[in-house]
Amino acid sequence: MSELRQLTTLDRFLTDTQRALDTVFGAPAAQRASPAADVAQIELDEAERRHASGLMRINHVGEVCAQALYTGQAAVARDEATRQHLLEAAQEETDHLAWCAQRLTELDSRPSLLNPLWYAGSFAIGALAGLRGDGWNLGFVVETERQVEAHIDEHLESLPAADARSRAILEVMKADEARHADNAEAAGARVLPPPVPTLMAAASKLMKAVAYRF
């Protein structure tokens, strides 16, 4: 049996480019069924629909950013095990991306118009984090996932009571994010120095304010 061909730098560049195009402009397919699949659709009034749409658009942007962050980190990861850890997490985030996109369609809404910018900025941040070394790379994963958990908690409290479908999606997403953080810690993540989590939280706050509307 012939050995599998090793991916070249060009191969990886083309793969990452395709992933970016699929994330920003395509319709990624989920490997798992949506947690909302068996949850009854309840009609929301206009104000509830707009609010739920804004929250789910934020979560969709968060998944776009997660794809970009993990892809950027994986592109410069020095250890193949770390790279695979990042790509596996990114694949699971693809499920989240697809679920959020589907829910936005159900709410007669759309993803953020700024997704190309969100992706480009997050890829650059991920690559810069990865260049610091794999321990910092994984530490960035932990901090990212913990902050995502926190904003999902906020959304679970803020969602209209009748929007059980969005709630079902967010609850599974929250559990997945917690597992990603735990796995990264177990793989040797380093704790990020104090200024970095604060800056990440500030950037996240800005993103949420913009993505809710645009």
N, C-alpha and C positions, 0 to 999 in steps of 0.2 A: 504493500500500500504506500503510495507516495505521501510525503509529508505535506501538511497544510502550508500554503505560502504565507510567509510573514507579511503583515501589512506594512507598507512603506509610508513615509511621511505624506506623500501625495494621496495615498489611499485614505489615510486618516483625515486629511484636509477635505477631500471630497465627501467622505462620510459625515463629517461635522457640518459641512455646508448643506448637505441634504437634510440633516436633522434640523438645522436652523430654519430652512425653507418650510419644512413640514410643520414645525412648531408655530411659526409666525403666520404662514399663509395657508397651510393645509388643514387637514382634518385627521389628526392622529387617531389610530384605532386603539381602543382599550383592550387589554388582554383579559381583564376581569369585567364581569357585568356591573353596570351601575348599581350602587346601593339603593338608588331610588326606583329601580325597575319594578318592584312589587309594592311600591307605596302609592296610595291613591292620589290622583291629581285633584286638588281643591282649588276652586276659583278664588283668586285674590282680587281685592279691589285695586284701583289704579295706583293709589299711593303705596299700598303694600307691594304691588308688582314692581314699581319703580325702585323701591328700597331694596327688595330682594335682588333685583337685577344689578344694582350698584354693588351690593356685597359680593354676588357671584362673579361680577366682572373683576373685582379686586382679587378674588381667589384664582380666577383664570390667569390674571397677570402674574400672580405669585408663582403659578406653575410654569408659565413662560420663563420667568426669571430663574426658577429652579433648574429647568432644562439647560438654560444658558450657563448658569453657575457651574453645574456639574460637568457639562461638556468642556467648559474652559479649564476647569481644574484637571479633568482627565487628560486634556491635551498636553499638559506639562508635567503630569505626575511621573515621578522617577521610578516608582515601584509598580510592577504590573498588578500586584494584588490590590494596591490602593486604586489604581486605574479601574480595575474591574468592579471594585466596591462602588466607585462613583457612577460607573455606567449602569450598574444594576439598580442603584437608587434612582437614576434618571429614568430608567425604563418604567419603574413603578410610578414615578411622577407623571409619565405619559398617560397612565390611567386617569389620574386626577385631572389632567388637562382635558382629556376627552369628556369626562363626566361633567366638568364645569361648562364646557362648550355646549354640550347637549342641553344642560339646564338653562343656559342663556337663551338658546333657541326656543325652548318651551315657554320661557318668559317673554317671548317676542322682543328680545334684546340682542346685543351684539358684543363681541370682545372689544377690548380697548383699541382705539385708533392708533395708539402710540406703541403697540407691541413691537415693531421693529426696533424702536429706540430702547425699550425695556430690555430686549434680548441682547442688543449690542453692548449696552452698558454692563449688564450682568455677566456676559461672557468675558469682558475685559477684567472685571473685578475677580472673577473666578480664576482666570489665568494668572493674575498678579498674586492672588493668594497661594496658588499652587506653586509658584516659583520660590516661595519661602521654604518649601520642603513638605514632605508628606504629612508630618505630624501637625503642622499648621494647616495644611490642606484639610485634614479630617477635623481639626478644631473649628474651622470655618463651617463645615457641614453641621457640626453640633450646634453652634450658635445660630445658624440660619434656621435649623429645624425647631429649636426651642422658641425662637421669635415667631415662627409660623404657627406653632401650637398656640401661642398666646393670642395671636390675632384671630385664629379660628375660634377660640373660646369667646372672644368679644363678639364675633359674628353669630355664634350660636345663641348668645343672649339677646342679640339685636334683631335677628330674623323675625318676620311676622309669625305669630303662633300657628297660623294655618299652613305655613310653608314647610310641610313635613318632608317633601322631596329634597329640597335644598339641605335641610337639617340632616337627613340620612347620609347624603354625600359628605358633608363636612365632618360628621362623626367618624366615618371611616378614614377620611383624609387625616384627621388629627391622630388617630391611632397609628397610621402608617408613618407620619412624621416623627412621632415619638420613638418608633422602632428604628428609623433611620439614624436618629441621634444616638440612641443606645448602641447601635452597631458600630457607629463611628468612634464612640468612646472606647468600646471594647477593642477596636482595631488600633488604638494608640493615639487618639486625638490629643492635642495639646490645648490647654486653656488659653484663649486669646487674651492679650493684654488689655487693661481697662479702656483705653480710648476706642478700640475697635468695635466692641459690642454697642457702645453709645452711638458711634457714627452709623453703624448698620441700622440701629433702631430709628435714627433720624431720617435716613434714606427711605426706610420702609414707611414711615409716617407720611412723607411727601408722596411716595408712590400711591398709597392708599387714598389720599385726598384727591389726587388727580384722576386715578383710575375709576373712582366711584362715579365720576361724571363723563370721563372721556375714554 
